[in-house]
Amino acid sequence: MADFSQYVNFTEYNFLFATACIIFNPLFWNVVARWEYRTRALSRFFRSPYVACYSLGTILIFLAIYRSHCFTEAMSSAPHLWFLRRPEFYYLGVTFVAAGAVLVISSFLALGFVGTYLGDYFGILMDKKVTGFPFNIMENPMYWGSTANYLGLALLNSSPAGLILTAVVALCYKVAILFEGPFTEEIYRKRAKSKKNK
């Protein structure tokens, strides 16, 4: 196989911009959500935690769509690898996209809009932890479903650049989980402690 740098130009504009978008999204929602949790500024501005949560969620949806667009642009502007054009990689890509879609959609249906888009940071807490599918087979299925979607797209496009960007997605989600998991648990611990003291 030829030198890897022939297939992935780490200084190419579309690749760099896609990388920046991938990193920006979880950074943005974590910073804004924690700011809201500590200040309730968005809830006060919109005069409702629900309206504030739906507004932030809508922004996050558009950011996710734009991130996917940038991911696609980075793949289309980079060379494709002939080895990945084999039929088994195509079917593997289809499998990852399908599995990722199932995980993302079922996570959304289990959590609802507010549960998906950081409602607990707005003080909108769920009555109990969601334990049904897909949460009964893995932690953070929406993040890993999204990662599977990107991996599938990279394989379908025979794109080494897409594979590298997928690794960046996975790394960013892993870091986000390290910050979000304990913080969310603390929110619910405080709620339980408050109920106990009443």
Buried (B, 14 or more C-beta within 10 A) or exposed (E): EEEEEEBBBEEBEBBBEBBEBBBBBBBBBBEBBBEBBEEBEBBEEBEBBBBBBBBBBEBBEEBBEEBBEBBBBBBEBBBBBEEBEEEEBBEBBEBBBEBBBBBBEBBBEBBEBBBBBBBBBBBBBEEEEBEEBBBEEEEBBBBBBBBBBBBBBBBBBBBBBBBBBBBBBBEBBBBBBEEBEEBBEEBBEEEEEEEEEE
